[in-house]
Amino acid sequence: MQTNPIWEQAMNIESTNPPGHIDRETRESAVVRFAGDSGDGMQITGGQFTLATALAGNDLATFPDFPAEIRAPVGTTFGVSSFQINFGARQILTSGDMIDVLVVMNPAALKVNLVDLQKGGLIIADETAFQERNLTKAGYESNPLEDDSLNAYRVINIPMTELTLKTIKSLENVDVSNKDSIRSKNMWALGLVLWLFDREKTPAAEWIKAKFGKLGDIAVINNAALDAGFAYGEVTEMDIHPFRVPAAKIAPGDYRGVTGIESLCWGLTAGANFAERNLVYCSYPITPASNILHILTRLGAEYNITTFQAEDEIAAACAAIGASYAGQVGITGSSGPGIALKTEAIGLAAATELPLVIVNVQRGGPSTGMPTKTEQSDLYQSVWGRNSDTPVVVLSANTPGHCFDTAIEAVRIAIKYMTPVILLMDGYLANASEPWPIPDLEGYAFAPVDKALPDDFAPYRRDETTLARPWVAPGIPGGIHRIGGIERQNITGEISYDPDNHNHMTHLRAEKINRIANDIPAQTVDQGNLSGKLAIVAWGSVYGPTSRAVETLIDDGLDASHIQLSNIWPLPANLGELLAGFEHVLVPEMNMGQLATLLRAEYQGDFKSLAKVSGRPFKVAEIVDAAKEILEGAGQ
């Protein structure tokens, strides 16, 4: 499988730096955010700090956040790119509510990110960039590093760019441009923060060697900047107590870091392998789903994967249906607007009853909306968004690692029930990363579909249990049949306009999807009691904040439980009975209440919606506060 170089290095590099001997403030966890222009290398800086943190044995979760513009004007607030990491000596389930340390490379980065810094938090600012022109672009009337506006925080002003340039100018026999010298300031900042948290700089140095080794002096100046930032911390100690976050107690085993897109691609590959079919992925570029095509293309030669970039979304979906018709695992993927364009083709797959997996990496909408910001925008579209009565299966992934499991399940259901399956993830899951225990694949395997035709073959003669029709690829002797979007006669598959037959076929297709509820696990309670005062029902990436919120509520002596849905449609058979055991149900989601609406429609209960459509993940405190308001109103 395609490896993630940031995390792969963590398996092979031994520590060479001596441990620090200065007094350090020990913390159970910390949240650090690097922020600057989209050209300042903040994603690289955050990625390398993540590598060092993994080597230190911490559990962690990351949150890369970047602008939609390919290259926004330098110094503007809408061009700010950031990378956040929450790491600790305990299990980490979210990227963190509030920032402890904010590293900003210009005034715009401070302007955009200050709202998330907790009072008393530490700001490390590149004061070189806080000049009049940049201050004006960011909307400052005065320099916040010099007035009293930051008195609620600890502020360290360091001329990072100036010190980086001085470091590089001191190097002998190095010939680089001023622009390249300035670009290495992110390595200076990385070196400083590595010292601040007692992290090794060897992994970053090894990455620089691998990344820039063939570019000669570029590698030299980046290494020099890294060393200079680290040395600055050691020499000056910056008038603060640096930090120490001990290693977490994590179950033993083989781990690697994954983003949601990576584990999704591996899960799709594993699912096709279990099915003993080739994987054909057809798509059209769209943020934030494009990387699925990139990863599967790299995996292609080794794992019997064919990838196809179509001329548009409709063509991509139809090509994937063609692959399924040919007997392969047809998969297409996109984000909200692209899924809307695929809608007619999804209906075609449902009408022809062919297996098809549709990956939807949800983002802020409507239309183009906020293409690089996360949102659970498409539950309505997934469950109900087709013409006629056309139910399909809808699954949801909860964490970056869980995308692997969900992808395998999507392939299994699509093939077993001969139906389209929509797999929902979101922009946060796509780009966030976490440590992932490498699984034993034997626990995931499912029986492949028998390719032999029965003696009484008919294209719409159904399995008595699943109601799935046979999967017959062209060229199989005795398997000739007609296929298309026009209604079919039951059993024979001939074109039919008979009203009674259409009624019968519509109900058969719906019943087939309903029966899947008997083939998925019963819904469980993730945390808390099986019944009681309050259940918080979440789906998708709201898993982490909900889990931590319920843990907090229980620690405070409150009666709260966490129910996490992965099967959105059909819903688990026991869900209604389970929810009926709670006096109140709260549904936090990054939309205007789409799951809450679905639950009300199915169970007619009082489902309270906690909606958030800011393009950013939930904070734990937001869910805790909403839950306490409900419980206090209920007299607990």
Disulfide bonds with the S-S distance in Angstrom:
none
